């Protein structure tokens, strides 16, 4: 297996709006990130991925970009960014930017031109269609509820928006548009950034016949078969790689909803010359019900293990896995797959070990290293995320398929705002994030869960993450070791091995609040030392009793 720096790195995702407010306006900013670079370096991460910091009207918290080569005013200036990049590099940290090129904001200059007239040079930078008998060009629904088409009076046509109506989709069929994107990417790479995380990158190619989608009982048709992993997506990414990516030693990760292992090999295979790795969502879908995240189903460990096994074995020696429990679009893992009450610290550590011992590049989302948890605001009106508010309107107010109470259950367990509450730095007002009321309320548990109380505590969640990251730098087996699952059908515990040459790791994780026993296969009963544990050290034996949420890795 080819060894590279990005396989051996640990990546930390910063959601700038919620990370650190340096100028006391309630909004996190670039200088706030600069203030905390030592904290990140001390934790032991290698790469900092920034969610979008470009100019944006913030319809979708920065994922609607109005100027790719300017900084959002609330976040600071380009000079601030240049200083951040320089200081990060001095501290041995790389900076990865979020690349959002499936769509722009409708306030982007390209779109302002595009909507002016049918023969404007920028017209074909976007996807415009005639309506059908005074109706939408087809029945596609938007990811954020409602139709995926917006009527525009200026030219009496509709434009496509797979997300919010202020996020018109770019037309990748247009070569000039693609070149404009490549020029912008080159500009950032020449500035010295270390790579891109690419937002919904496998949705850039659309089936050009634009057929209706299946309704499956909904108001709108499912566009996924015609927009996800579309007909020319690999052609576009190979072109992007040839024109831009291959000229730099960088990290690239594509956000790719709806990919199979086979699809992922196409995107990440070493001979494909497209991307280093992708984010797949199969793991994130295991507890979603009839109306997705708004109707969650109970956590099932066997489903989690099946997904892990499938991707660990499927991509081995063919592609590369990205490992994550959390990001800005997902709820907090300690609340989701752990126990955020009685076993908060224990389960947060268990989940950390479980993930980081797999093969792949691990991602830590801000606050995960502290065991930050989901939040329960009193009212729907306390939430800010466009996805929550649109879904509430559609499912509760318009279609009345869910009661307010049922919907709020989904919000509490799975909404994106769970991840977006301010970073909990200390126990002072507003969690040390800001000196004024933040843009979204702080999780009330900040007085007990915060960085200040954990950084110097050897038993904290933070110290456990730090220990994991230190081991990863010392032991190649954590990065490259071959994965094998054991006791696959056990609904309570997860046991697997990693093997590299003469070394072997045995990982044991109890996902329950009860003691569990596991039987160790005879061929693993050899001389063993505790590699890392979230409990007291104990010898490896034929029958192991694991305490609630206990996790231990042995090196054999």
C-alpha positions in Angstrom: 0.0 0.0 0.0 1.3 3.4 -1.0 2.2 5.5 2.0 1.3 9.3 1.8 1.1 12.1 4.3 -2.7 12.5 3.9 -3.3 8.9 4.8 -1.2 9.4 8.0 -2.8 12.8 8.9 -5.7 13.5 11.3 -8.0 16.2 10.1 -9.9 18.7 12.4 -12.9 20.4 11.0 -13.6 24.0 12.0 -17.1 25.5 11.5 -15.9 29.1 11.6 -19.2 30.7 12.6 -19.2 28.7 15.8 -15.5 28.2 16.7 -14.2 31.5 18.3 -15.4 35.1 18.1 -12.5 37.5 18.3 -14.3 40.8 17.7 -17.3 40.4 20.0 -20.1 40.4 17.5 -21.4 36.9 18.4 -20.0 35.3 15.2 -16.9 33.2 15.0 -14.2 34.5 12.7 -10.8 33.9 11.1 -8.9 35.7 13.9 -10.7 33.5 16.4 -9.3 30.5 14.6 -5.8 32.1 14.7 -6.2 32.5 18.5 -6.8 28.8 18.8 -4.1 27.3 16.5 -1.9 26.4 19.5 -4.8 24.4 21.0 -5.2 22.5 17.7 -1.4 21.9 17.4 -1.3 20.7 21.0 -4.2 18.2 20.4 -2.0 16.7 17.7 -4.0 17.2 14.5 -2.2 17.7 11.2 -4.8 19.4 9.0 -7.5 22.0 9.7 -10.4 21.9 7.3 -12.4 25.2 7.2 -16.1 25.1 6.3 -16.7 27.9 3.8 -15.3 31.4 4.6 -16.0 33.0 1.3 -18.3 35.9 0.7 -21.9 34.8 1.1 -25.4 36.0 1.9 -25.6 33.0 4.3 -28.8 31.5 3.1 -27.1 28.1 3.9 -24.4 29.2 6.3 -21.8 30.0 3.7 -22.5 27.1 1.3 -24.0 29.7 -0.9 -21.0 31.6 -2.3 -21.3 35.0 -3.9 -17.5 35.5 -4.5 -15.0 32.6 -4.4 -12.1 35.0 -4.1 -13.3 37.1 -1.2 -13.8 36.5 2.5 -17.2 36.8 4.2 -17.2 40.2 5.9 -18.4 38.7 9.2 -15.3 36.4 9.2 -12.7 39.1 8.5 -10.5 40.0 5.5 -8.2 38.3 3.0 -5.3 39.7 5.0 -6.6 37.8 8.1 -6.8 34.7 6.1 -3.3 35.1 4.8 -2.1 35.5 8.4 -4.0 32.4 9.4 -2.4 30.3 6.6 1.1 31.6 7.4 0.7 31.0 11.2 -0.8 27.5 10.7 2.1 26.5 8.4 4.6 27.8 11.0 3.0 25.6 13.6 3.1 22.6 11.3 -0.6 22.6 10.5 -2.0 22.4 7.0 -5.2 24.3 5.9 -7.8 22.7 3.7 -10.6 24.8 2.2 -14.2 23.8 1.4 -14.8 23.9 -2.3 -18.5 24.4 -3.2 -18.9 24.1 -7.0 -22.1 22.3 -7.5 -23.9 25.6 -7.0 -23.2 29.2 -6.2 -25.3 31.9 -4.5 -27.9 33.7 -6.7 -25.9 36.8 -5.7 -22.8 35.5 -7.4 -21.8 37.8 -10.3 -22.0 34.8 -12.7 -25.7 34.3 -11.8 -26.5 38.0 -11.8 -25.3 38.0 -15.5 -26.8 34.7 -16.3 -30.4 35.7 -15.4 -30.2 39.0 -17.4 -31.0 37.5 -20.8 -30.9 34.2 -22.8 -27.9 35.3 -24.9 -25.8 36.6 -22.0 -22.3 35.0 -22.1 -22.9 33.6 -18.6 -26.3 32.2 -19.4 -25.0 28.7 -19.8 -23.0 28.8 -16.5 -26.3 27.6 -14.9 -29.1 25.2 -15.8 -32.1 27.0 -17.4 -35.2 25.2 -18.7 -38.6 26.2 -20.2 -41.6 25.4 -18.0 -44.2 22.7 -18.9 -47.7 24.0 -19.3 -47.1 26.8 -16.9 -45.3 24.4 -14.6 -41.9 23.1 -13.5 -39.6 21.6 -16.2 -39.9 18.3 -14.3 -41.0 17.0 -10.9 -37.7 17.0 -9.0 -37.7 17.9 -5.4 -35.0 20.0 -3.6 -32.8 18.4 -0.8 -34.1 21.3 1.4 -37.8 20.5 0.6 -40.1 22.0 -2.1 -39.4 21.9 -5.8 -35.9 22.0 -7.3 -36.9 24.6 -9.9 -37.4 28.4 -9.4 -39.2 30.5 -12.0 -37.4 33.7 -13.0 -39.5 36.4 -14.6 -36.7 38.2 -16.4 -36.5 35.5 -19.1 -39.7 33.5 -18.4 -37.7 30.4 -17.6 -36.8 28.2 -14.6 -33.4 27.5 -13.1 -32.4 24.4 -11.2 -31.5 24.4 -7.5 -31.0 21.0 -5.9 -30.6 22.9 -2.6 -32.1 26.2 -1.5 -33.6 28.5 -4.2 -30.8 31.0 -3.5 -28.3 28.2 -4.6 -28.6 27.8 -8.3 -26.8 24.8 -9.7 -23.8 25.4 -12.0 -23.9 23.8 -15.5 -20.8 21.6 -15.7 -21.6 20.8 -19.4 -20.3 24.3 -20.1 -16.5 24.2 -20.7 -16.0 28.0 -20.0 -17.7 27.5 -16.6 -15.4 24.6 -15.7 -12.4 26.6 -16.7 -13.5 29.5 -14.5 -13.8 27.0 -11.6 -10.3 25.6 -12.3 -8.8 29.1 -12.5 -10.3 29.9 -9.0 -9.0 26.6 -7.5 -5.5 27.3 -8.9 -5.6 30.8 -7.4 -6.2 29.3 -3.9 -3.6 26.6 -4.3 -1.0 29.1 -5.5 -1.8 31.1 -2.3 -0.5 28.0 -0.5 -3.6 26.1 0.8 -3.1 22.4 1.3 -6.2 21.0 -0.4 -10.0 20.9 -0.8 -13.0 19.2 0.8 -15.5 19.2 -2.1 -19.1 19.8 -1.3 -21.6 17.3 -2.9 -19.0 16.9 -5.7 -20.7 13.8 -7.1 -23.8 15.8 -8.0 -22.1 18.1 -10.5 -23.2 16.0 -13.6 -26.9 15.8 -14.4 -28.7 13.5 -16.7 -29.3 15.8 -19.7 -32.7 14.4 -20.5 -34.0 15.7 -17.1 -36.6 12.9 -16.6 -39.3 13.0 -13.9 -38.3 11.1 -10.7 -40.2 8.6 -8.7 -42.5 10.2 -6.1 -42.5 7.5 -3.5 -45.5 9.1 -1.8 -43.9 12.5 -1.6 -44.9 15.8 -3.1 -41.9 15.8 -5.5 -40.0 13.3 -7.5 -36.6 11.9 -6.4 -33.9 13.4 -8.5 -31.1 11.3 -7.1 -30.9 8.7 -9.9 -30.3 11.6 -12.4 -28.1 13.9 -10.3 -26.0 11.7 -8.0 -22.9 10.0 -9.6 -24.1 11.4 -12.9 -23.1 10.4 -16.5 -20.0 12.7 -16.8 -18.9 13.1 -13.2 -15.7 11.0 -13.6 -14.9 12.8 -16.8 -15.1 16.2 -15.0 -13.1 15.1 -12.0 -10.4 13.6 -14.2 -10.2 16.9 -16.1 -10.1 18.8 -12.8 -7.3 16.5 -11.6 -5.3 17.0 -14.8 -5.8 20.8 -15.0 -5.4 21.6 -11.3 -5.1 18.9 -8.6 -2.2 16.9 -10.0 0.1 19.9 -10.1 0.2 20.2 -6.2 0.9 17.8 -3.3 -2.5 18.3 -1.6 -5.3 16.5 0.1 -8.7 16.1 -1.6 -11.8 14.6 -0.2 -15.2 14.6 -1.9 -18.5 14.7 -0.2 -20.4 12.0 -2.1 -23.9 11.1 -0.9 -25.3 7.9 -2.4 -22.0 6.2 -3.2 -21.4 2.5 -3.1 -18.0 0.9 -2.4 -17.7 0.4 -6.2 -18.5 4.0 -6.9 -16.0 5.1 -4.3 -13.2 3.1 -6.0 -13.9 5.1 -9.1 -13.4 8.3 -7.2 -10.4 7.3 -5.1 -8.6 4.5 -6.9 -4.9 5.4 -7.2 -5.0 4.7 -11.0 -8.2 6.8 -11.5 -6.5 10.2 -10.9 -9.5 11.9 -9.3 -9.6 12.3 -5.5 -7.7 11.0 -2.5 -10.8 9.9 -0.6 -14.6 10.5 -0.3 -17.1 10.9 2.5 -19.8 8.2 2.2 -23.1 8.5 4.1 -24.1 4.8 4.6 -23.1 4.9 8.2 -24.9 8.2 8.7 -28.2 6.6 7.4 -28.4 3.6 9.7 -30.7 5.3 12.2 -33.0 7.2 9.8 -36.7 6.3 9.4 -39.6 7.0 7.1 -39.0 10.8 6.9 -35.2 10.5 7.3 -33.6 12.3 10.2 -37.0 13.7 11.4 -38.2 10.1 12.2 -35.1 8.4 13.7 -35.1 4.7 14.5 -33.1 3.1 17.4 -29.4 2.6 17.0 -28.4 -0.9 15.9 -24.7 -1.8 16.4 -24.9 -4.7 14.0 -25.9 -2.3 11.2 -22.9 -0.1 12.1 -20.5 -3.0 12.1 -21.8 -4.2 8.7 -21.2 -0.8 7.2 -17.7 -0.6 8.7 -16.8 -4.0 7.5 -18.1 -3.4 4.0 -16.0 -0.2 3.5 -12.9 -1.4 5.4 -12.6 -4.5 3.3 -14.1 -3.1 0.1 -11.6 -0.2 -0.3 -8.5 -2.0 1.0 -5.6 -1.6 -1.4 -8.0 -0.1 -4.0 -9.0 3.3 -2.5 -8.9 5.0 0.9 -11.4 5.5 3.6 -12.2 8.7 5.4 -13.3 8.0 9.0 -15.8 10.3 10.7 -18.6 10.3 13.3 -19.4 14.0 13.2 -19.4 17.0 10.9 -21.4 20.2 10.5 -24.3 18.3 9.0 -24.5 15.5 11.6 -25.6 15.3 15.3 -23.1 14.8 18.1 -21.9 11.2 18.2 -21.8 10.9 22.0 -25.6 11.6 21.9 -26.2 9.4 18.8 -24.2 6.2 19.3 -23.0 6.7 22.9 -24.6 7.8 26.2 -24.6 11.5 27.0 -25.8 11.0 30.5 -24.4 8.6 33.0 -21.6 7.3 30.8 -20.8 10.6 28.9 -17.0 10.6 29.3 -16.7 6.8 29.0 -18.7 6.5 25.9 -17.1 9.5 24.2 -13.7 7.8 24.7 -15.0 4.4 23.5 -16.3 6.0 20.3 -13.0 7.8 19.7 -11.0 4.6 20.0 -13.5 2.6 18.0 -13.2 5.0 15.0 -9.5 5.9 15.1 -8.4 2.2 15.2 -9.9 1.6 11.7 -8.0 2.0 8.5 -8.4 5.4 6.9 -7.9 9.1 7.6 -9.8 10.2 10.7 -11.7 13.5 10.9 -12.5 15.2 14.2 -15.3 17.8 14.3 -14.8 20.8 16.6 -15.9 19.9 20.1 -15.9 16.2 19.5 -12.6 16.0 21.3 -14.4 17.4 24.4 -17.4 15.1 24.1 -19.7 18.0 23.2 -23.3 16.7 23.0 -26.7 17.4 21.3 -28.7 20.4 22.4 -32.4 20.7 23.2 -33.7 24.2 22.6 -37.2 25.0 23.9 -38.8 26.0 20.6 -38.5 25.5 16.9 -37.9 29.2 16.7 -34.5 28.8 18.5 -33.2 26.8 15.6 -31.4 28.6 12.7 -30.8 25.9 10.1 -32.7 26.3 6.8 -33.0 22.5 6.5 -34.9 22.2 9.9 -37.1 25.2 9.2 -38.1 24.1 5.7 -38.7 20.5 6.8 -40.9 21.8 9.7 -43.0 23.8 7.3 -43.4 20.9 4.9 -43.9 18.0 7.3 -45.7 19.7 10.2 -47.5 22.8 8.8 -48.2 21.9 5.2 -48.6 18.1 4.9 -49.3 17.5 8.6 -47.7 14.1 8.5 -45.8 14.7 11.7 -47.0 16.4 14.9 -44.8 19.2 16.3 -43.9 16.8 19.2 -42.8 14.0 16.8 -40.8 16.5 14.6 -39.0 18.0 17.6 -37.9 14.5 18.6 -36.1 14.3 15.3 -34.7 17.8 15.7 -33.3 16.9 19.2 -31.6 13.7 18.0 -30.5 14.4 14.4 -30.7 18.1 13.4 -27.6 19.9 12.0 -27.8 22.6 14.6 -26.7 20.0 17.2 -23.3 20.4 15.6 -23.4 24.2 15.2 -23.8 25.5 18.8 -20.7 27.5 19.8 -17.5 25.7 20.8 -17.3 25.3 24.6 -14.0 26.9 25.6 -14.6 27.5 29.3 -17.3 27.9 31.9 -17.6 31.8 31.6 -20.6 33.4 30.0 -21.3 32.2 26.5 -18.7 29.4 27.0 -15.8 31.6 26.3 -16.8 31.6 22.6 -17.8 35.3 22.7 -18.4 38.1 25.1 -21.9 38.8 23.7 -25.0 36.7 22.8 -23.8 34.3 20.0 -25.6 33.9 16.7 -27.1 30.6 18.0 -27.5 29.8 21.7 -24.7 27.9 23.6 -25.5 24.4 24.8 -26.3 24.9 28.6 -24.0 22.0 29.6 -20.9 24.2 28.8 -20.3 24.8 32.5 -19.3 21.1 32.8 -18.1 20.3 29.3 -15.4 22.7 28.1 -11.8 22.8 26.9 -10.4 24.7 30.0 -11.5 21.9 32.4 -10.2 19.2 30.1 -6.8 20.3 28.6 -4.8 19.6 31.7 -6.9 16.7 33.1 -5.3 13.3 32.2 -8.6 11.5 32.5 -10.6 13.9 30.1 -12.0 13.1 26.7 -9.5 15.7 25.3 -6.5 13.9 26.8 -7.8 10.6 25.4 -8.0 12.0 21.9 -4.5 13.4 22.3 -3.2 10.0 23.4 -4.9 8.3 20.3 -3.3 10.9 18.0 0.2 10.4 19.6 -0.1 6.6 19.1 -1.1 7.1 15.5 2.1 9.0 14.8 4.2 6.3 16.5 2.5 3.2 15.0 2.0 2.7 11.3 -0.3 -0.2 12.1 -3.0 2.2 13.1 -2.8 3.8 9.6 -2.1 0.9 7.3 -2.9 -2.3 9.2 -5.2 -4.9 7.6 -8.7 -4.9 9.2 -10.6 -8.0 10.2 -13.9 -8.1 12.1 -14.6 -10.8 14.8 -17.9 -11.9 16.5 -19.9 -10.1 13.8 -23.4 -10.9 15.0 -22.9 -9.7 18.6 -25.4 -6.8 19.1 -23.6 -5.3 22.0 -19.9 -5.3 21.4 -17.5 -4.6 18.5 -14.3 -6.6 18.2 -11.8 -6.4 15.3 -8.1 -6.8 14.6 -5.6 -4.8 12.6 -2.5 -6.5 11.3 0.7 -5.2 9.8 3.7 -7.5 9.3 4.5 -9.0 12.7 2.3 -6.6 14.7 -1.3 -7.0 15.6 -3.9 -4.9 17.4 -7.1 -6.3 19.0 -9.8 -3.8 19.5 -12.7 -4.4 22.0 -15.6 -2.0 22.4 -18.7 -2.3 24.5 -21.5 -0.1 23.1 -23.9 -0.7 26.0 -24.5 0.5 29.6 -24.3 -3.1 30.8 -21.4 -5.4 31.4 -20.7 -7.7 28.4 -18.6 -10.8 28.0 -16.6 -11.6 24.8 -14.7 -14.7 23.9 -11.3 -14.2 22.4 -10.3 -16.5 19.6 -7.5 -18.9 20.6 -5.1 -17.7 17.9 -5.1 -14.2 19.5 -4.3 -15.5 23.0 -0.6 -14.6 22.8 1.6 -12.2 24.7 -0.4 -9.0 24.8 0.1 -5.5 26.3 -2.6 -2.8 26.7 -2.1 -0.3 23.9 -4.8 2.1 25.0 -7.9 1.8 27.3 -10.7 4.0 28.7 -10.8 1.8 31.8 -8.4 0.1 34.2 -5.7 -2.0 32.6 -6.3 -5.7 32.7 -4.7 -8.7 31.1 -6.0 -10.3 27.9 -7.8 -13.6 28.7 -10.0 -16.1 26.9 -13.2 -14.7 28.4 -13.2 -10.9 28.8 -15.8 -9.0 30.8 -16.2 -5.5 29.5 -17.6 -2.8 31.8 -20.3 -0.4 30.4 -18.9 1.5 27.4 -15.4 0.0 28.1 -13.0 0.0 25.2 -9.5 -1.5 25.1 -7.0 -2.1 22.4 -4.2 -4.7 23.0 -1.0 -4.9 21.0 -0.1 -8.6 20.4 
